[in-house]
Amino acid sequence: MKGWPAARLIFDLDGTLIDSAPTICAAGNALLAELGRPPLEAGTIMSLVGKGVGNLVAGMLREGGGVPGGELAPHLARYRAIYEADPCAGTEPYPGVRETLAALAEDGHGLGVCTQKPDPSALRILRGLGLMPPITGFTGGETLDVLKPDARMFWHCAGQLGEGPAIMIGDSEIDAATARAAEVPFVLHVPGYRKASVAEIAPDACLEDYGALPAIVARLVNGRSPR
């Protein structure tokens, strides 16, 4: 420890710990190509991220001309098959993530991920990119019967990390709403996939560089910098 109480740090995944946009867009456009439809721009696809994979696939199909046959299920299954064939291809942790997570764990903080992404692909990414461990807590899009911003997702993840103050770290309006619902501080990863401005989201702290996260945690936990 370095002079502050251990905290439970709950991270979003896409846009927070990892830049997965290239992989998500490639899988989405592969699905559209199989349906004989033109590709969508990356910005259009990424504007649909954050509310679960079902919302993502439905949105891509609507943008591309509608849901073929009016049945989402087969297209959702096909997208998942394409994406889950290699969810790490083209996806990388943001700079400094690995080093910062290791340092936070060494300092005694509990690390968890709370994501809307389906459990199998999220866990494969976390393990494949060497983020789990030090991350030990996990709640994914299929773990419970709710999604963020329901606070039950946050507390399910935090509950795997023992006791101590809890903080949400994410990149989106949904993550901010999750933190509000759980009544915990929110740290906004500014380079992520948010749709609103920083001012509109109104986080308790902004994270531009992962090297700054230990000091942010220290300030939010007890109002002072680490020794």
Salt bridges, closest charged atoms under 4 A:
ASP12 OD1 - LYS148 NZ 2.88
ASP14 OD1 - LYS117 NZ 3.22
GLU34 OE2 - ARG78 NH2 2.66
GLU84 OE2 - ARG80 NE 3.01
GLU142 OE2 - ARG80 NH1 2.50
ASP150 OD2 - ARG152 NH2 2.73
ASP175 OD1 - LYS148 NZ 2.79
